[in-house]
């Protein structure tokens, strides 16, 4: 399991999450940031600093936010 960045990040891109991630698994996309689910160590540091409360543990996502799991997987698949 990992953390997922959801819709409040769209168009915001503050970046505090990138600065605190101990494993550098957060990258900037075109309109939001994404967390690499294969690298995330589940520490929660990013969630604690997100000013727009866009980061949730995968298990805590609302049904309408589950699409962001797939968006992150697609983003990192295209980045390879």
C-alpha positions in Angstrom: 0.0 0.0 0.0 1.1 3.6 -0.5 -0.1 7.1 -0.2 -2.0 8.7 -3.1 -2.2 12.4 -4.2 -5.8 13.3 -5.1 -7.8 16.1 -6.7 -7.1 19.0 -4.3 -3.5 19.0 -5.8 -4.8 19.5 -9.3 -3.4 22.9 -10.4 -1.9 23.7 -7.0 1.5 22.0 -7.0 2.9 23.5 -3.8 5.7 20.9 -3.5 6.1 20.6 0.2 5.5 16.8 -0.2 8.5 16.5 -2.5 10.8 18.2 0.0 10.0 15.8 2.9 9.8 12.5 1.1 12.7 10.4 2.4 12.8 8.1 -0.6 12.2 10.7 -3.4 9.1 8.9 -4.7 7.1 12.0 -5.5 7.4 13.6 -8.9 5.8 16.6 -10.6 3.4 15.9 -13.4 1.9 18.4 -15.8 -0.9 19.5 -13.5 -0.2 17.8 -10.1 2.3 15.7 -8.2 2.3 11.9 -8.2 3.6 9.3 -5.6 5.3 6.2 -7.1 3.4 3.3 -5.5 6.4 1.0 -6.0 8.8 3.3 -4.1 6.5 4.7 -1.4 7.6 3.4 2.1 4.3 4.4 3.7 5.8 6.8 6.1 3.2 9.6 5.9 5.6 12.5 5.9 4.0 13.9 2.7 0.5 13.8 4.1 1.6 15.7 7.2 2.8 18.7 5.2 0.3 18.9 2.4 -1.3 22.4 2.6 -4.4 21.4 0.5 -4.9 18.0 2.3 -4.7 16.1 -1.0 -2.7 13.1 0.2 -4.4 10.0 1.6 -3.4 6.5 2.4 -4.6 4.2 -0.4 -6.9 2.3 2.0 -8.6 5.6 3.1 -9.5 6.9 -0.4 -13.1 7.8 -1.1 -14.5 5.8 -4.1 -14.4 8.9 -6.3 -10.6 9.4 -5.6 -9.6 5.8 -6.4 -9.0 6.9 -10.0 -5.9 8.7 -8.8 -4.3 5.3 -8.0 -4.5 4.5 -11.7 -3.3 8.0 -12.7 -0.2 7.6 -10.6 0.5 4.1 -12.1 0.1 5.5 -15.6 2.3 8.5 -14.9 5.2 6.4 -13.7 4.7 3.8 -16.5 5.1 6.6 -19.0 8.1 8.0 -17.2 10.2 4.8 -17.6 
